[in-house]
């Protein structure tokens, strides 16, 4: 889906205040989802776009880190496409059942209508910046994120120490409220999340003073990431269970670490191969040369044979990038570039012209000023 425009205000879209709690955001999303879902607006061609934009707003505001970036930078500070905040692609039949029937199909089967418990925490994203050699050979890197962690004071229950959450009297602990109505198809039973407990099935009468009944707090966390050898710019590493903690003991999301790799001053990467332009002079190309060449693994002794032409490629096998999945490494490809001198002294040009004469090759005549310099040099 396309990104929302910069003018879109996610709080206005959900009809909430910027200081709204996570439970208020969730309730507002479910209310608006029932209103905007395409299945509930079959005659509105813009309904699908509005619903997807709503899902995008909820995805951002329900994630502590994304919400922080949105509050600081607006929609432009949030990357990635929207997905269903409840765990699947947005816009399908599961959404309409979630919005109208609490996650269960009115025709039977499908997901359970029983209490689902506290929701899982949000997935988080961060970027790790690596030197070129670190990406090639692997390393350990530390990443720091602000995330929601379980409250230690109440042990993630959300209740003041010495107390415990109580079963919600509105939904009797199911997290859902069922309603029976008559339709042209007969009697139909619908289920929707309980507004009293937010669908959790329990209420906290005496909230924990540290987390305010949320069961989690925002903290700075640092993780050590094992970077495998061979990763490239744009790779993403998934750290299971290192995302945000869910409210009141809900599951923990995952942390996605996006890899950025600095450029190397001498080598370029082509898949698992490394590429380098090897510059040699015209004389070295004609007569050959021995070169001590510095690779990422150490010094290699190269023999450039006489008569080497510009464009020739020398392959150093196994001196490239290790394969991330599997054994072996790529190669180091040396592309020869023969440099033609453009600053010959008069003596050097005279020698080159003698060589051209011996080889019977036609060359341009010297200009008058250069000829004068040659003559004066031999006086």
C-alpha positions as CSV (number, residue, x, y, z in Angstrom):
1,X,0.0,0.0,0.0
2,X,1.1,3.6,-0.5
3,X,2.2,5.7,2.4
4,X,-0.2,8.2,4.0
5,X,0.2,11.8,3.1
6,X,2.2,14.1,5.4
7,X,-1.1,15.9,6.2
8,X,-2.6,12.9,7.8
9,X,-2.9,13.1,11.6
10,X,-3.1,9.6,13.0
11,X,-4.7,10.9,16.3
12,X,-7.5,12.7,14.4
13,X,-8.0,9.6,12.2
14,X,-8.6,7.5,15.3
15,X,-10.5,10.3,17.1
16,X,-8.3,10.3,20.2
17,X,-6.1,12.8,22.1
18,X,-2.3,12.7,21.6
19,X,-2.0,11.7,25.3
20,X,-4.3,8.6,24.8
21,X,-3.3,5.4,26.6
22,X,-2.7,2.2,24.7
23,X,-6.1,0.8,25.8
24,X,-7.8,4.0,24.5
25,X,-6.0,3.6,21.2
26,X,-7.1,0.0,20.9
27,X,-10.7,0.8,21.6
28,X,-10.7,3.7,19.2
29,X,-9.3,1.6,16.4
30,X,-11.9,-1.2,16.9
31,X,-14.7,1.4,16.9
32,X,-13.4,3.1,13.7
33,X,-12.6,-0.3,12.1
34,X,-16.3,-1.3,12.4
35,X,-17.3,2.0,10.7
36,X,-14.7,2.1,7.9
37,X,-14.3,-1.6,6.9
38,X,-14.9,-2.1,3.2
39,X,-17.3,-5.0,3.9
40,X,-19.4,-2.5,5.9
41,X,-19.3,0.1,3.1
42,X,-19.8,-1.8,-0.1
43,X,-21.0,1.3,-2.0
44,X,-18.0,3.5,-1.0
45,X,-15.0,3.0,-3.5
46,X,-12.7,4.9,-1.0
47,X,-13.6,2.7,1.9
48,X,-10.7,0.3,1.4
49,X,-8.1,3.1,1.2
50,X,-9.6,4.7,4.4
51,X,-9.5,1.4,6.2
52,X,-5.9,0.7,5.2
53,X,-4.9,4.2,6.4
54,X,-6.7,3.5,9.7
55,X,-4.8,0.3,10.1
56,X,-1.5,2.2,9.4
57,X,-2.4,4.7,12.1
58,X,-3.1,2.0,14.6
59,X,0.1,0.1,13.7
60,X,2.2,3.2,14.4
61,X,0.4,4.5,17.6
62,X,0.2,1.1,19.2
63,X,4.0,0.6,18.9
64,X,5.8,2.7,21.6
65,X,8.9,3.2,19.4
66,X,7.0,4.0,16.2
67,X,4.7,6.3,18.2
68,X,7.7,8.2,19.6
69,X,9.2,8.6,16.1
70,X,5.8,9.8,14.8
71,X,5.4,12.3,17.6
72,X,8.8,13.7,16.8
73,X,8.9,13.6,13.0
74,X,5.4,12.9,11.8
75,X,4.5,10.2,9.1
76,X,7.8,10.8,7.3
77,X,9.6,9.4,10.3
78,X,7.9,6.1,10.0
79,X,9.1,3.5,7.5
80,X,7.6,0.3,6.2
81,X,4.2,-0.8,4.9
82,X,1.1,-1.2,7.1
83,X,-0.1,-4.5,8.3
84,X,-3.0,-5.7,10.4
85,X,-2.1,-4.7,14.0
86,X,-3.7,-7.9,15.2
87,X,-1.3,-10.2,13.3
88,X,-2.2,-10.6,9.7
89,X,-2.6,-8.9,6.3
90,X,-5.1,-6.0,6.5
91,X,-8.4,-6.0,4.7
92,X,-9.4,-9.7,4.8
93,X,-12.3,-11.6,6.2
94,X,-10.5,-11.9,9.5
95,X,-10.7,-8.1,10.0
96,X,-14.5,-7.9,9.5
97,X,-15.0,-10.8,11.9
98,X,-12.7,-9.1,14.4
99,X,-14.5,-5.8,14.1
100,X,-18.1,-7.2,14.2
101,X,-17.9,-10.6,15.9
102,X,-14.8,-10.4,18.1
103,X,-12.6,-12.6,15.9
104,X,-15.2,-15.4,15.3
105,X,-17.1,-16.1,12.2
106,X,-20.9,-16.0,12.7
107,X,-21.1,-19.0,10.4
108,X,-19.2,-21.3,12.8
109,X,-15.5,-22.4,12.8
110,X,-12.7,-19.9,12.5
111,X,-11.0,-18.4,15.6
112,X,-12.1,-19.1,19.1
113,X,-14.6,-16.7,20.8
114,X,-13.0,-17.4,24.1
115,X,-10.8,-14.9,26.0
116,X,-7.5,-14.4,24.1
117,X,-5.6,-12.9,27.1
118,X,-3.3,-9.9,27.1
119,X,-2.0,-9.0,23.6
120,X,1.5,-9.7,22.4
121,X,3.9,-6.7,22.4
122,X,4.8,-4.9,19.3
123,X,7.7,-5.8,17.0
124,X,10.5,-3.2,17.0
125,X,13.0,-2.1,14.4
126,X,16.5,-0.6,14.6
127,X,19.6,-0.2,12.4
128,X,23.1,-1.4,13.1
129,X,26.0,0.3,11.3
130,X,29.0,-1.9,10.3
131,X,32.4,-1.4,8.8
132,X,33.0,-3.2,5.6
133,X,35.3,-5.8,7.1
134,X,32.8,-6.5,10.0
135,X,30.1,-7.4,7.5
136,X,32.5,-9.6,5.5
137,X,34.0,-11.6,8.5
138,X,31.1,-11.2,11.0
139,X,31.2,-9.5,14.4
140,X,29.2,-8.7,17.6
141,X,27.5,-5.4,17.7
142,X,25.5,-3.6,20.4
143,X,22.1,-2.0,19.6
144,X,20.2,0.2,22.0
145,X,16.5,0.7,21.8
146,X,13.7,2.2,24.0
147,X,11.2,-0.5,24.5
148,X,8.4,-1.7,26.8
149,X,9.6,-4.1,29.5
150,X,7.7,-6.0,32.1
151,X,7.2,-4.0,35.3
152,X,9.2,-5.6,38.1
153,X,7.2,-4.0,40.9
154,X,3.9,-5.7,40.0
155,X,5.5,-8.6,38.1
156,X,3.6,-7.5,34.9
157,X,0.2,-7.9,36.5
158,X,-0.6,-4.2,36.5
159,X,-1.9,-4.5,40.1
160,X,-0.4,-2.9,43.2
161,X,1.8,-5.4,45.1
162,X,-0.3,-7.5,47.4
163,X,-3.3,-7.3,45.1
164,X,-4.3,-9.0,41.9
165,X,-6.4,-8.3,38.9
166,X,-10.1,-9.3,39.2
167,X,-12.4,-10.9,36.7
168,X,-14.2,-8.4,34.7
169,X,-17.9,-8.2,35.8
170,X,-19.0,-6.9,32.5
171,X,-17.9,-9.9,30.3
172,X,-17.3,-12.4,33.2
173,X,-13.7,-12.9,32.2
174,X,-14.2,-13.7,28.5
175,X,-13.0,-10.4,27.2
176,X,-16.1,-10.2,24.9
177,X,-19.6,-9.1,25.1
178,X,-22.2,-11.0,23.1
179,X,-25.4,-9.5,21.7
180,X,-28.4,-11.3,20.1
181,X,-30.3,-9.5,17.4
182,X,-32.9,-10.4,14.8
183,X,-32.2,-10.1,11.1
184,X,-33.8,-11.2,7.9
185,X,-31.7,-14.4,8.2
186,X,-33.0,-15.1,11.7
187,X,-31.4,-14.7,15.1
188,X,-27.7,-13.7,15.0
189,X,-25.2,-13.6,17.8
190,X,-22.4,-11.0,17.6
191,X,-19.5,-10.6,19.9
192,X,-17.4,-7.5,20.4
193,X,-14.5,-6.7,22.8
194,X,-15.5,-5.7,26.2
195,X,-15.2,-2.0,26.7
196,X,-14.8,-2.3,30.4
197,X,-11.6,-4.4,30.4
198,X,-10.4,-3.7,26.8
199,X,-10.8,-7.4,25.9
200,X,-8.4,-8.7,28.6
201,X,-11.1,-10.3,30.7
202,X,-9.9,-8.7,33.9
203,X,-9.8,-5.3,35.5
204,X,-7.3,-3.7,37.9
205,X,-9.0,-1.9,40.7
206,X,-5.8,-0.9,42.5
207,X,-3.2,-0.1,39.8
208,X,0.5,-0.5,40.3
209,X,2.0,2.9,41.2
210,X,5.1,2.3,39.0
211,X,3.4,1.3,35.7
212,X,-0.1,2.8,36.3
213,X,-1.8,-0.6,35.7
214,X,-0.1,-1.2,32.4
215,X,2.1,-4.0,33.6
216,X,5.1,-2.7,31.7
217,X,7.3,0.3,31.6
218,X,9.4,2.0,28.9
219,X,13.1,1.5,29.4
220,X,16.4,1.8,27.4
221,X,17.7,-1.7,26.6
222,X,21.0,-2.8,25.0
223,X,21.3,-6.1,23.2
224,X,24.4,-7.7,21.7
225,X,23.7,-8.9,18.2
226,X,25.7,-11.7,16.6
227,X,26.4,-10.6,13.1
228,X,27.1,-13.6,10.8
229,X,29.9,-13.4,8.3
230,X,28.8,-12.4,4.8
231,X,25.8,-10.1,5.6
232,X,25.3,-7.2,3.2
233,X,23.7,-3.8,3.3
234,X,19.9,-4.2,3.4
235,X,20.0,-7.5,5.3
236,X,17.6,-7.9,8.3
237,X,18.3,-10.0,11.4
238,X,15.4,-11.1,13.6
239,X,15.9,-11.3,17.3
240,X,13.0,-13.4,18.7
241,X,11.6,-12.1,22.0
242,X,13.6,-8.9,22.0
243,X,10.7,-6.6,21.1
244,X,8.3,-4.8,23.3
245,X,6.5,-6.6,26.2
246,X,2.7,-6.8,25.9
247,X,0.5,-5.2,28.6
248,X,-0.2,-7.2,31.8
249,X,2.0,-10.1,31.0
250,X,1.3,-10.3,27.3
251,X,3.8,-12.0,25.0
252,X,7.0,-10.2,23.8
253,X,7.4,-9.1,20.2
254,X,10.5,-9.5,18.1
255,X,13.3,-7.1,17.3
256,X,14.3,-6.6,13.6
257,X,17.8,-5.3,13.1
258,X,18.5,-3.7,9.7
259,X,22.1,-3.9,8.5
260,X,23.9,-0.9,7.0
261,X,27.5,-1.4,5.8
262,X,30.0,1.4,5.2
263,X,31.8,1.6,1.8
264,X,35.4,0.3,1.4
265,X,38.0,2.6,-0.1
266,X,39.5,-0.1,-2.3
267,X,36.9,-2.9,-2.8
268,X,33.4,-3.1,-4.1
269,X,31.0,-6.0,-3.4
270,X,29.3,-7.9,-6.2
271,X,27.2,-10.6,-4.5
272,X,29.8,-12.7,-2.7
273,X,32.7,-11.5,-4.9
274,X,34.9,-8.5,-4.3
275,X,35.9,-6.3,-7.2
276,X,39.0,-4.1,-7.4
277,X,40.5,-2.0,-10.2
278,X,44.2,-2.8,-10.4
279,X,46.1,0.1,-12.0
280,X,49.5,-0.7,-13.7
281,X,51.6,1.6,-15.8
282,X,52.0,1.1,-19.6
283,X,55.6,0.0,-19.1
284,X,54.6,-2.5,-16.4
285,X,51.9,-3.9,-18.7
286,X,54.4,-4.2,-21.5
287,X,57.2,-5.8,-19.5
288,X,55.3,-7.5,-16.7
289,X,55.6,-6.8,-13.0
290,X,55.5,-8.6,-9.6
291,X,53.1,-6.9,-7.1
292,X,52.5,-7.5,-3.4
293,X,48.7,-6.9,-3.2
294,X,46.9,-6.3,0.1
295,X,43.7,-8.3,0.3
296,X,41.2,-8.4,3.3
297,X,43.0,-11.6,4.3
298,X,46.6,-10.3,4.0
299,X,49.2,-9.8,1.3
300,X,49.1,-11.9,-1.9
301,X,52.0,-12.0,-4.3
302,X,50.8,-11.3,-7.9
303,X,52.6,-11.9,-11.1
304,X,51.4,-9.6,-13.9
305,X,52.7,-11.2,-17.1
306,X,54.2,-9.0,-19.9
307,X,51.8,-7.9,-22.5
308,X,48.9,-7.6,-20.1
309,X,46.0,-5.6,-21.7
310,X,43.7,-3.2,-20.0
311,X,40.4,-5.0,-19.1
312,X,42.0,-8.3,-18.2
313,X,40.6,-9.9,-15.0
314,X,42.7,-11.8,-12.5
315,X,40.7,-14.0,-10.1
316,X,41.9,-14.8,-6.6
317,X,39.7,-17.7,-5.5
318,X,38.4,-17.8,-2.0
319,X,39.4,-14.2,-1.2
320,X,35.9,-12.8,-1.4
321,X,32.9,-12.8,1.0
322,X,31.9,-15.9,3.0
323,X,28.4,-17.3,2.2
324,X,25.9,-16.5,4.9
325,X,24.1,-19.8,4.4
326,X,26.5,-22.5,3.5
327,X,30.2,-23.1,3.2
328,X,32.7,-21.4,0.9
329,X,33.6,-17.9,-0.1
330,X,33.4,-15.8,-3.2
331,X,36.4,-14.6,-5.2
332,X,38.4,-11.4,-5.5
333,X,38.2,-10.1,-9.0
334,X,41.1,-7.8,-10.1
335,X,40.3,-5.7,-13.2
336,X,43.4,-4.4,-14.8
337,X,43.5,-0.8,-15.9
338,X,46.6,0.2,-17.9
339,X,47.5,3.9,-17.2
340,X,48.8,5.9,-20.1
341,X,51.3,8.6,-18.9
342,X,50.2,12.1,-19.9
343,X,53.2,14.0,-18.4
344,X,56.2,12.7,-20.3
345,X,59.4,14.7,-20.1
346,X,61.2,15.6,-23.4
347,X,63.7,12.9,-22.8
348,X,61.0,10.3,-22.1
349,X,59.0,11.3,-25.2
350,X,62.1,11.0,-27.3
351,X,62.7,7.4,-26.1
352,X,59.1,6.5,-26.8
353,X,59.4,7.9,-30.3
354,X,62.5,5.8,-30.8
355,X,60.6,2.8,-29.7
356,X,57.8,3.6,-32.1
357,X,60.3,4.0,-34.9
358,X,61.9,0.6,-34.1
359,X,58.4,-1.0,-34.1
360,X,57.4,0.7,-37.3
361,X,54.5,2.4,-35.8
362,X,53.1,5.8,-36.9
363,X,52.8,8.4,-34.2
364,X,51.8,12.1,-34.3
365,X,54.7,14.5,-34.8
366,X,55.9,16.6,-31.9
367,X,54.6,20.1,-31.5
368,X,57.0,23.0,-32.1
369,X,57.4,24.0,-28.5
370,X,58.2,20.4,-27.4
371,X,60.7,20.0,-30.2
372,X,62.4,23.2,-29.1
373,X,62.7,21.8,-25.6
374,X,64.2,18.5,-26.8
375,X,66.8,20.4,-28.8
376,X,67.7,22.6,-26.0
377,X,68.1,19.7,-23.7
378,X,70.8,18.1,-25.9
379,X,72.9,21.3,-26.3
